[in-house]
Amino acid sequence: MSVAIQILQQPVSIAEVQKLADEWYGSMIKGCVDIVRNKVALGGDYHMESCEMLVSDGSNHNYVWGFNIRFENSEKGELEFDSLVNIKPALGNKSRTLEDAGIIEKASKIIRDWIIFD
C-alpha cells in the first residue's frame, strides 16, 4: 500500500494497515465505509478526505460512515466508529459516535471483509 488515501481494491492484512497507520498517526488510521456499495477507503488526516474520495467514486454521503482503527492497546487493531462524518441528524445520528447497532454491524462486517484482522 502506498502512503495515499485509497479505496481498497483487494483485501489487506491488519499488518499492512498498521504500516499505513505509521505514516499518518502512528497508533491509528482513519477510514470510511460505504454500507451500500461495500467499499472502504483508508488514510488521510481527516475522515472527510476518505469520505469525499468514496463520494467522488459514486457513493452517497448518507451511506458513508467514518471509523478508526487504533493500535494503542492491540497490534491486531481496535475498530471504533467516532468521526465528524457520522454526524447526520437527518438520519438520526446526532453525535460523532455511530449509534445505530444495525449500521455498526453492517459496517463492521464490510470493514472486516476488506481488512483481515487476524
N, C-alpha and C positions, 0 to 999 in steps of 0.2 A: 504494500500500500504506500502511496506517496503522501507527502505532507500537504494535502489539499482537502478541502471539503469535497466529499464524494458520495454519490448514490451507489450503494453496494451493488455489484453486478454478479457476485458469486459469494457463497458463504465464506466467512473468515473466522479464524480461531480467536479466542479471547486474548491469547498471547499477542497476536497481530494488532488487536485493538489497543492493548496496553502499550505497545510500541508507538502507536499513533498518538495515544494519550500523552506519552512522554514529550511529544512535540508541541502539545497545546498547553495543558495544565499540569502535567506530571502525574498527578494522582487521580485524574478524572478526564473523561471525554464527554462532550455534549453531542446530542444527535436528535433527529426527528424521525417519526414513523408515520406513514400513511396507512391507516387501518382499512382503507377500501382497496387501494392498489397494491397492498402488501410490499411496500418499499421502505427502505431505511437509508437515511443519509447520516453520515458521521463527520465530525470535525467542526472547527470554527470557534471563534471567541464568543459568539452569541448563538443561541438556538435559532434565532431568526434567520441566520445565514443558511443553515441547512434546511429550514422550513421554506425559504424562498427558492432554494435550489429544487426542492420537490415540486413546488407550485409551478416553477418555470418548466418543469418536466411534465406537467399535466395534472398534478394533484390539486384537489380542492382544499383550501386552507381549513375548512371546517373539519376535515378528517385527518389533519396532521397534528400530532401531539409531540411535545418535547420530552426528552428524557436525558438522564445522565447515567454513566457507568462509572462508579467510584472504586478505586483500588486501595484506599487507605487501610481498610480492615481485612481485605481479602485479595489475593492476587488473582482469584477467579472472577472478581468484579461483583459489585452490588448494583442492581438496577433500581433507579428511582425515577419518579415522574414529577419533577419540580422544574418548572420553566415558565417564563412570561408568556410563551407561545400558548400555554394551556389556559390562560385567562380568556374564557369565551362565555360571557354572561348570557348571551342569546341561546347558547346550548346548555345552560345550567351549570357551567363550571366557572365559579366566580373567584377562584384563587389560583395561585401558581401550581398548586398541587392538584394533580388529576384525581378526581374524587369518585368517578363512576366505575364501580367494580367490573362491570361488563367490558368497558373500554380498556381498563387496565389489563384484564385477562387477554383480550384480543391483541392489544399492542404488545404485551409480553410474549405471546406466542410468536408473533411475526418477528420480533427482535431476536428471539431465540432460534428461529428458523434461519436467520441470516448470520447470527453470531453464535458460534459454538462455545458455550460457557464451560465445558468440561475439559 
